[in-house]
Amino acid sequence: MADTLPELAPETRERVFRTLGEGVARIWSGLPQAIQQELFEAAVRSEGEGMRQPIAVFLHDQHDRTKSALQSRVLTEPDSKGG
């Protein structure tokens, strides 16, 4: 896979990235877990570690399969205030 992207006008480039991202988010639940992990890690590498949690939360909130897993984990893990 090439590490360089074609030269596009900045506005077009942003639109392409946004459109691809929205497309991936829409089909996320149907993707194999290995592909999900690869895409997730590529996104984090692209934007930095500071985006790891926001991306994960977004994906968990968007899809029933991951939302239910996250909810069950929250129910079994106490919060930081001892609750």
Biopython code that builds the backbone (N, CA, C, O; Angstrom):
import numpy as np
from Bio.PDB.StructureBuilder import StructureBuilder

atoms = [
    (1, "MET", "N", (0.845, -1.175, 0.000)),
    (1, "MET", "CA", (0.000, 0.000, 0.000)),
    (1, "MET", "C", (0.888, 1.234, 0.000)),
    (1, "MET", "O", (1.854, 1.303, 0.760)),
    (2, "ALA", "N", (0.576, 2.190, -0.829)),
    (2, "ALA", "CA", (1.387, 3.397, -0.951)),
    (2, "ALA", "C", (1.184, 4.303, 0.257)),
    (2, "ALA", "O", (0.070, 4.449, 0.762)),
    (3, "ASP", "N", (2.276, 4.908, 0.710)),
    (3, "ASP", "CA", (2.186, 5.823, 1.841)),
    (3, "ASP", "C", (1.905, 7.249, 1.403)),
    (3, "ASP", "O", (1.634, 8.111, 2.238)),
    (4, "THR", "N", (1.964, 7.505, 0.118)),
    (4, "THR", "CA", (1.705, 8.851, -0.369)),
    (4, "THR", "C", (0.323, 8.907, -0.996)),
    (4, "THR", "O", (-0.184, 7.921, -1.532)),
    (5, "LEU", "N", (-0.262, 10.076, -0.913)),
    (5, "LEU", "CA", (-1.592, 10.286, -1.471)),
    (5, "LEU", "C", (-1.474, 11.205, -2.675)),
    (5, "LEU", "O", (-0.563, 12.031, -2.738)),
    (6, "PRO", "N", (-2.387, 11.070, -3.631)),
    (6, "PRO", "CA", (-2.328, 11.951, -4.796)),
    (6, "PRO", "C", (-2.491, 13.415, -4.387)),
    (6, "PRO", "O", (-3.129, 13.734, -3.383)),
    (7, "GLU", "N", (-1.907, 14.279, -5.180)),
    (7, "GLU", "CA", (-2.024, 15.709, -4.924)),
    (7, "GLU", "C", (-3.435, 16.170, -5.279)),
    (7, "GLU", "O", (-3.880, 16.043, -6.420)),
    (8, "LEU", "N", (-4.113, 16.700, -4.292)),
    (8, "LEU", "CA", (-5.460, 17.244, -4.485)),
    (8, "LEU", "C", (-5.495, 18.619, -3.854)),
    (8, "LEU", "O", (-4.700, 18.940, -2.970)),
    (9, "ALA", "N", (-6.429, 19.420, -4.322)),
    (9, "ALA", "CA", (-6.644, 20.708, -3.674)),
    (9, "ALA", "C", (-7.005, 20.431, -2.213)),
    (9, "ALA", "O", (-7.691, 19.447, -1.937)),
    (10, "PRO", "N", (-6.566, 21.263, -1.277)),
    (10, "PRO", "CA", (-6.842, 21.008, 0.146)),
    (10, "PRO", "C", (-8.315, 20.774, 0.459)),
    (10, "PRO", "O", (-8.649, 19.907, 1.266)),
    (11, "GLU", "N", (-9.195, 21.544, -0.176)),
    (11, "GLU", "CA", (-10.633, 21.374, 0.091)),
    (11, "GLU", "C", (-11.110, 20.012, -0.399)),
    (11, "GLU", "O", (-11.907, 19.352, 0.268)),
    (12, "THR", "N", (-10.620, 19.591, -1.571)),
    (12, "THR", "CA", (-11.013, 18.298, -2.129)),
    (12, "THR", "C", (-10.469, 17.175, -1.272)),
    (12, "THR", "O", (-11.167, 16.197, -1.001)),
    (13, "ARG", "N", (-9.232, 17.311, -0.847)),
    (13, "ARG", "CA", (-8.608, 16.299, 0.008)),
    (13, "ARG", "C", (-9.407, 16.119, 1.301)),
    (13, "ARG", "O", (-9.682, 14.987, 1.699)),
    (14, "GLU", "N", (-9.778, 17.202, 1.950)),
    (14, "GLU", "CA", (-10.564, 17.122, 3.179)),
    (14, "GLU", "C", (-11.917, 16.471, 2.931)),
    (14, "GLU", "O", (-12.397, 15.686, 3.749)),
    (15, "ARG", "N", (-12.528, 16.801, 1.797)),
    (15, "ARG", "CA", (-13.830, 16.213, 1.475)),
    (15, "ARG", "C", (-13.705, 14.709, 1.239)),
    (15, "ARG", "O", (-14.557, 13.935, 1.675)),
    (16, "VAL", "N", (-12.637, 14.298, 0.547)),
    (16, "VAL", "CA", (-12.408, 12.874, 0.313)),
    (16, "VAL", "C", (-12.228, 12.140, 1.638)),
    (16, "VAL", "O", (-12.844, 11.097, 1.859)),
    (17, "PHE", "N", (-11.387, 12.679, 2.519)),
    (17, "PHE", "CA", (-11.172, 12.043, 3.817)),
    (17, "PHE", "C", (-12.465, 11.977, 4.620)),
    (17, "PHE", "O", (-12.770, 10.945, 5.217)),
    (18, "ARG", "N", (-13.217, 13.053, 4.639)),
    (18, "ARG", "CA", (-14.476, 13.082, 5.390)),
    (18, "ARG", "C", (-15.463, 12.056, 4.824)),
    (18, "ARG", "O", (-16.119, 11.334, 5.576)),
    (19, "THR", "N", (-15.561, 11.998, 3.500)),
    (19, "THR", "CA", (-16.490, 11.079, 2.856)),
    (19, "THR", "C", (-16.087, 9.627, 3.099)),
    (19, "THR", "O", (-16.938, 8.789, 3.397)),
    (20, "LEU", "N", (-14.801, 9.329, 2.974)),
    (20, "LEU", "CA", (-14.337, 7.972, 3.262)),
    (20, "LEU", "C", (-14.589, 7.604, 4.722)),
    (20, "LEU", "O", (-15.044, 6.500, 5.023)),
    (21, "GLY", "N", (-14.294, 8.529, 5.615)),
    (21, "GLY", "CA", (-14.514, 8.279, 7.037)),
    (21, "GLY", "C", (-15.972, 8.011, 7.350)),
    (21, "GLY", "O", (-16.292, 7.102, 8.116)),
    (22, "GLU", "N", (-16.847, 8.790, 6.765)),
    (22, "GLU", "CA", (-18.280, 8.579, 6.994)),
    (22, "GLU", "C", (-18.725, 7.237, 6.434)),
    (22, "GLU", "O", (-19.542, 6.543, 7.040)),
    (23, "GLY", "N", (-18.187, 6.876, 5.279)),
    (23, "GLY", "CA", (-18.527, 5.577, 4.696)),
    (23, "GLY", "C", (-18.075, 4.430, 5.574)),
    (23, "GLY", "O", (-18.825, 3.479, 5.795)),
    (24, "VAL", "N", (-16.861, 4.511, 6.073)),
    (24, "VAL", "CA", (-16.340, 3.470, 6.957)),
    (24, "VAL", "C", (-17.168, 3.397, 8.234)),
    (24, "VAL", "O", (-17.503, 2.305, 8.693)),
    (25, "ALA", "N", (-17.500, 4.545, 8.810)),
    (25, "ALA", "CA", (-18.289, 4.558, 10.047)),
    (25, "ALA", "C", (-19.659, 3.896, 9.836)),
    (25, "ALA", "O", (-20.169, 3.220, 10.731)),
    (26, "ARG", "N", (-20.239, 4.090, 8.674)),
    (26, "ARG", "CA", (-21.556, 3.511, 8.402)),
    (26, "ARG", "C", (-21.532, 1.991, 8.315)),
    (26, "ARG", "O", (-22.509, 1.337, 8.681)),
    (27, "ILE", "N", (-20.427, 1.420, 7.833)),
    (27, "ILE", "CA", (-20.367, -0.031, 7.664)),
    (27, "ILE", "C", (-19.500, -0.716, 8.723)),
    (27, "ILE", "O", (-19.234, -1.913, 8.624)),
    (28, "TRP", "N", (-19.063, 0.030, 9.727)),
    (28, "TRP", "CA", (-18.120, -0.467, 10.717)),
    (28, "TRP", "C", (-18.516, -1.822, 11.304)),
    (28, "TRP", "O", (-17.681, -2.723, 11.386)),
    (29, "SER", "N", (-19.763, -1.977, 11.709)),
    (29, "SER", "CA", (-20.202, -3.225, 12.355)),
    (29, "SER", "C", (-20.076, -4.434, 11.443)),
    (29, "SER", "O", (-19.909, -5.556, 11.920)),
    (30, "GLY", "N", (-20.154, -4.217, 10.144)),
    (30, "GLY", "CA", (-20.075, -5.332, 9.204)),
    (30, "GLY", "C", (-18.667, -5.701, 8.803)),
    (30, "GLY", "O", (-18.465, -6.691, 8.101)),
    (31, "LEU", "N", (-17.693, -4.930, 9.232)),
    (31, "LEU", "CA", (-16.306, -5.218, 8.868)),
    (31, "LEU", "C", (-15.720, -6.283, 9.793)),
    (31, "LEU", "O", (-16.072, -6.353, 10.971)),
    (32, "PRO", "N", (-14.825, -7.108, 9.254)),
    (32, "PRO", "CA", (-14.149, -8.072, 10.124)),
    (32, "PRO", "C", (-13.353, -7.341, 11.204)),
    (32, "PRO", "O", (-12.854, -6.238, 10.980)),
    (33, "GLN", "N", (-13.239, -7.963, 12.372)),
    (33, "GLN", "CA", (-12.566, -7.324, 13.493)),
    (33, "GLN", "C", (-11.128, -6.930, 13.153)),
    (33, "GLN", "O", (-10.663, -5.877, 13.588)),
    (34, "ALA", "N", (-10.424, -7.748, 12.390)),
    (34, "ALA", "CA", (-9.038, -7.427, 12.024)),
    (34, "ALA", "C", (-8.973, -6.145, 11.186)),
    (34, "ALA", "O", (-8.055, -5.341, 11.347)),
    (35, "ILE", "N", (-9.935, -5.960, 10.306)),
    (35, "ILE", "CA", (-9.989, -4.741, 9.480)),
    (35, "ILE", "C", (-10.346, -3.550, 10.355)),
    (35, "ILE", "O", (-9.762, -2.477, 10.208)),
    (36, "GLN", "N", (-11.304, -3.728, 11.268)),
    (36, "GLN", "CA", (-11.653, -2.658, 12.197)),
    (36, "GLN", "C", (-10.416, -2.194, 12.963)),
    (36, "GLN", "O", (-10.161, -0.995, 13.076)),
    (37, "GLN", "N", (-9.658, -3.140, 13.480)),
    (37, "GLN", "CA", (-8.472, -2.797, 14.261)),
    (37, "GLN", "C", (-7.435, -2.074, 13.404)),
    (37, "GLN", "O", (-6.825, -1.101, 13.846)),
    (38, "GLU", "N", (-7.243, -2.551, 12.186)),
    (38, "GLU", "CA", (-6.276, -1.911, 11.286)),
    (38, "GLU", "C", (-6.690, -0.478, 10.946)),
    (38, "GLU", "O", (-5.861, 0.432, 10.959)),
    (39, "LEU", "N", (-7.965, -0.283, 10.645)),
    (39, "LEU", "CA", (-8.463, 1.064, 10.348)),
    (39, "LEU", "C", (-8.360, 1.973, 11.570)),
    (39, "LEU", "O", (-7.958, 3.131, 11.462)),
    (40, "PHE", "N", (-8.725, 1.438, 12.723)),
    (40, "PHE", "CA", (-8.664, 2.219, 13.955)),
    (40, "PHE", "C", (-7.226, 2.675, 14.225)),
    (40, "PHE", "O", (-6.991, 3.852, 14.499)),
    (41, "GLU", "N", (-6.276, 1.760, 14.150)),
    (41, "GLU", "CA", (-4.880, 2.105, 14.414)),
    (41, "GLU", "C", (-4.342, 3.081, 13.372)),
    (41, "GLU", "O", (-3.551, 3.962, 13.709)),
    (42, "ALA", "N", (-4.755, 2.942, 12.113)),
    (42, "ALA", "CA", (-4.329, 3.878, 11.071)),
    (42, "ALA", "C", (-4.868, 5.273, 11.358)),
    (42, "ALA", "O", (-4.170, 6.265, 11.147)),
    (43, "ALA", "N", (-6.097, 5.353, 11.836)),
    (43, "ALA", "CA", (-6.688, 6.649, 12.172)),
    (43, "ALA", "C", (-5.942, 7.293, 13.335)),
    (43, "ALA", "O", (-5.678, 8.495, 13.319)),
    (44, "VAL", "N", (-5.606, 6.498, 14.334)),
    (44, "VAL", "CA", (-4.865, 7.027, 15.488)),
    (44, "VAL", "C", (-3.483, 7.508, 15.045)),
    (44, "VAL", "O", (-3.037, 8.580, 15.452)),
    (45, "ARG", "N", (-2.809, 6.718, 14.216)),
    (45, "ARG", "CA", (-1.497, 7.150, 13.713)),
    (45, "ARG", "C", (-1.611, 8.450, 12.930)),
    (45, "ARG", "O", (-0.732, 9.309, 13.007)),
    (46, "SER", "N", (-2.684, 8.587, 12.186)),
    (46, "SER", "CA", (-2.876, 9.779, 11.359)),
    (46, "SER", "C", (-3.106, 11.034, 12.189)),
    (46, "SER", "O", (-2.582, 12.101, 11.870)),
    (47, "GLU", "N", (-3.891, 10.905, 13.253)),
    (47, "GLU", "CA", (-4.287, 12.076, 14.048)),
    (47, "GLU", "C", (-3.598, 12.190, 15.398)),
    (47, "GLU", "O", (-3.656, 13.243, 16.033)),
    (48, "GLY", "N", (-2.950, 11.128, 15.844)),
    (48, "GLY", "CA", (-2.232, 11.162, 17.113)),
    (48, "GLY", "C", (-2.980, 10.440, 18.218)),
    (48, "GLY", "O", (-4.194, 10.243, 18.154)),
    (49, "GLU", "N", (-2.213, 10.047, 19.241)),
    (49, "GLU", "CA", (-2.760, 9.283, 20.359)),
    (49, "GLU", "C", (-3.905, 9.997, 21.072)),
    (49, "GLU", "O", (-4.769, 9.349, 21.663)),
    (50, "GLY", "N", (-3.917, 11.314, 21.020)),
    (50, "GLY", "CA", (-4.983, 12.065, 21.664)),
    (50, "GLY", "C", (-6.363, 11.760, 21.092)),
    (50, "GLY", "O", (-7.376, 12.049, 21.730)),
    (51, "MET", "N", (-6.411, 11.181, 19.898)),
    (51, "MET", "CA", (-7.694, 10.844, 19.273)),
    (51, "MET", "C", (-8.125, 9.408, 19.531)),
    (51, "MET", "O", (-9.232, 9.023, 19.154)),
    (52, "ARG", "N", (-7.268, 8.603, 20.169)),
    (52, "ARG", "CA", (-7.600, 7.187, 20.392)),
    (52, "ARG", "C", (-8.931, 7.038, 21.137)),
    (52, "ARG", "O", (-9.822, 6.324, 20.677)),
    (53, "GLN", "N", (-9.065, 7.696, 22.261)),
    (53, "GLN", "CA", (-10.292, 7.549, 23.046)),
    (53, "GLN", "C", (-11.510, 8.153, 22.350)),
    (53, "GLN", "O", (-12.552, 7.500, 22.304)),
    (54, "PRO", "N", (-11.428, 9.378, 21.804)),
    (54, "PRO", "CA", (-12.611, 9.905, 21.115)),
    (54, "PRO", "C", (-13.083, 9.025, 19.962)),
    (54, "PRO", "O", (-14.286, 8.858, 19.763)),
    (55, "ILE", "N", (-12.147, 8.462, 19.202)),
    (55, "ILE", "CA", (-12.536, 7.584, 18.092)),
    (55, "ILE", "C", (-13.202, 6.326, 18.649)),
    (55, "ILE", "O", (-14.244, 5.899, 18.150)),
    (56, "ALA", "N", (-12.603, 5.738, 19.678)),
    (56, "ALA", "CA", (-13.162, 4.517, 20.265)),
    (56, "ALA", "C", (-14.560, 4.766, 20.815)),
    (56, "ALA", "O", (-15.470, 3.968, 20.592)),
    (57, "VAL", "N", (-14.729, 5.865, 21.529)),
    (57, "VAL", "CA", (-16.039, 6.188, 22.089)),
    (57, "VAL", "C", (-17.057, 6.386, 20.970)),
    (57, "VAL", "O", (-18.180, 5.890, 21.060)),
    (58, "PHE", "N", (-16.678, 7.100, 19.927)),
    (58, "PHE", "CA", (-17.577, 7.318, 18.790)),
    (58, "PHE", "C", (-18.013, 5.982, 18.199)),
    (58, "PHE", "O", (-19.205, 5.746, 18.001)),
    (59, "LEU", "N", (-17.053, 5.114, 17.918)),
    (59, "LEU", "CA", (-17.383, 3.835, 17.295)),
    (59, "LEU", "C", (-18.233, 2.970, 18.217)),
    (59, "LEU", "O", (-19.170, 2.317, 17.757)),
    (60, "HIS", "N", (-17.927, 2.957, 19.488)),
    (60, "HIS", "CA", (-18.739, 2.188, 20.432)),
    (60, "HIS", "C", (-20.154, 2.727, 20.509)),
    (60, "HIS", "O", (-21.105, 1.950, 20.591)),
    (61, "ASP", "N", (-20.312, 4.049, 20.483)),
    (61, "ASP", "CA", (-21.635, 4.661, 20.581)),
    (61, "ASP", "C", (-22.461, 4.480, 19.312)),
    (61, "ASP", "O", (-23.689, 4.547, 19.358)),
    (62, "GLN", "N", (-21.805, 4.256, 18.196)),
    (62, "GLN", "CA", (-22.509, 4.180, 16.916)),
    (62, "GLN", "C", (-23.077, 2.809, 16.599)),
    (62, "GLN", "O", (-24.007, 2.702, 15.800)),
    (63, "HIS", "N", (-22.548, 1.773, 17.197)),
    (63, "HIS", "CA", (-22.898, 0.435, 16.750)),
    (63, "HIS", "C", (-23.346, -0.438, 17.907)),
    (63, "HIS", "O", (-22.683, -0.509, 18.942)),
    (64, "ASP", "N", (-24.485, -1.105, 17.719)),
    (64, "ASP", "CA", (-25.104, -1.909, 18.766)),
    (64, "ASP", "C", (-24.160, -2.964, 19.331)),
    (64, "ASP", "O", (-24.106, -3.168, 20.544)),
    (65, "ARG", "N", (-23.420, -3.631, 18.457)),
    (65, "ARG", "CA", (-22.547, -4.707, 18.929)),
    (65, "ARG", "C", (-21.516, -4.169, 19.916)),
    (65, "ARG", "O", (-21.315, -4.754, 20.981)),
    (66, "THR", "N", (-20.870, -3.072, 19.576)),
    (66, "THR", "CA", (-19.855, -2.517, 20.467)),
    (66, "THR", "C", (-20.487, -1.729, 21.596)),
    (66, "THR", "O", (-19.932, -1.661, 22.693)),
    (67, "LYS", "N", (-21.644, -1.131, 21.338)),
    (67, "LYS", "CA", (-22.331, -0.376, 22.395)),
    (67, "LYS", "C", (-22.732, -1.306, 23.527)),
    (67, "LYS", "O", (-22.545, -0.968, 24.696)),
    (68, "SER", "N", (-23.280, -2.473, 23.201)),
    (68, "SER", "CA", (-23.697, -3.392, 24.254)),
    (68, "SER", "C", (-22.490, -3.934, 25.012)),
    (68, "SER", "O", (-22.568, -4.139, 26.224)),
    (69, "ALA", "N", (-21.386, -4.168, 24.326)),
    (69, "ALA", "CA", (-20.171, -4.630, 25.011)),
    (69, "ALA", "C", (-19.653, -3.553, 25.949)),
    (69, "ALA", "O", (-19.243, -3.852, 27.070)),
    (70, "LEU", "N", (-19.668, -2.313, 25.505)),
    (70, "LEU", "CA", (-19.205, -1.210, 26.343)),
    (70, "LEU", "C", (-20.122, -1.034, 27.550)),
    (70, "LEU", "O", (-19.645, -0.824, 28.665)),
    (71, "GLN", "N", (-21.426, -1.118, 27.337)),
    (71, "GLN", "CA", (-22.376, -0.952, 28.432)),
    (71, "GLN", "C", (-22.197, -2.054, 29.477)),
    (71, "GLN", "O", (-22.246, -1.776, 30.675)),
    (72, "SER", "N", (-21.993, -3.289, 29.048)),
    (72, "SER", "CA", (-21.820, -4.365, 30.017)),
    (72, "SER", "C", (-20.533, -4.181, 30.802)),
    (72, "SER", "O", (-20.480, -4.513, 31.986)),
    (73, "ARG", "N", (-19.498, -3.659, 30.164)),
    (73, "ARG", "CA", (-18.246, -3.397, 30.862)),
    (73, "ARG", "C", (-18.412, -2.276, 31.875)),
    (73, "ARG", "O", (-17.867, -2.345, 32.977)),
    (74, "VAL", "N", (-19.161, -1.244, 31.509)),
    (74, "VAL", "CA", (-19.393, -0.136, 32.417)),
    (74, "VAL", "C", (-20.176, -0.600, 33.640)),
    (74, "VAL", "O", (-19.915, -0.142, 34.752)),
    (75, "LEU", "N", (-21.121, -1.493, 33.445)),
    (75, "LEU", "CA", (-21.921, -1.989, 34.553)),
    (75, "LEU", "C", (-21.104, -2.826, 35.536)),
    (75, "LEU", "O", (-21.440, -2.901, 36.718)),
    (76, "THR", "N", (-20.029, -3.455, 35.049)),
    (76, "THR", "CA", (-19.243, -4.328, 35.916)),
    (76, "THR", "C", (-17.993, -3.655, 36.477)),
    (76, "THR", "O", (-17.365, -4.194, 37.388)),
    (77, "GLU", "N", (-17.621, -2.489, 35.952)),
    (77, "GLU", "CA", (-16.422, -1.816, 36.409)),
    (77, "GLU", "C", (-16.801, -0.594, 37.238)),
    (77, "GLU", "O", (-17.558, 0.251, 36.759)),
    (78, "PRO", "N", (-16.302, -0.474, 38.461)),
    (78, "PRO", "CA", (-16.605, 0.710, 39.260)),
    (78, "PRO", "C", (-15.920, 1.939, 38.681)),
    (78, "PRO", "O", (-14.883, 1.838, 38.026)),
    (79, "ASP", "N", (-16.510, 3.089, 38.928)),
    (79, "ASP", "CA", (-15.890, 4.319, 38.445)),
    (79, "ASP", "C", (-14.761, 4.719, 39.380)),
    (79, "ASP", "O", (-14.537, 4.072, 40.403)),
    (80, "SER", "N", (-14.051, 5.783, 39.030)),
    (80, "SER", "CA", (-12.876, 6.190, 39.801)),
    (80, "SER", "C", (-13.225, 6.756, 41.161)),
    (80, "SER", "O", (-12.330, 6.966, 41.980)),
    (81, "LYS", "N", (-14.507, 7.012, 41.431)),
    (81, "LYS", "CA", (-14.907, 7.574, 42.716)),
    (81, "LYS", "C", (-15.432, 6.488, 43.655)),
    (81, "LYS", "O", (-16.097, 6.767, 44.653)),
    (82, "GLY", "N", (-15.114, 5.254, 43.306)),
    (82, "GLY", "CA", (-15.491, 4.150, 44.189)),
    (82, "GLY", "C", (-16.904, 3.663, 43.994)),
    (82, "GLY", "O", (-17.420, 2.929, 44.837)),
    (83, "GLY", "N", (-17.563, 4.059, 42.880)),
    (83, "GLY", "CA", (-18.952, 3.672, 42.679)),
    (83, "GLY", "C", (-19.177, 2.435, 41.919)),
    (83, "GLY", "O", (-20.324, 2.041, 41.707)),
]
sb = StructureBuilder()
sb.init_structure("model")
sb.init_model(0)
sb.init_chain("A")
sb.init_seg("    ")
for serial, (resi, resn, name, xyz) in enumerate(atoms, 1):
    if name == "N":
        sb.init_residue(resn, " ", resi, " ")
    sb.init_atom(name, np.array(xyz, "f"), 0.0, 1.0, " ", f" {name:<3s}", serial, name[0])
structure = sb.get_structure()
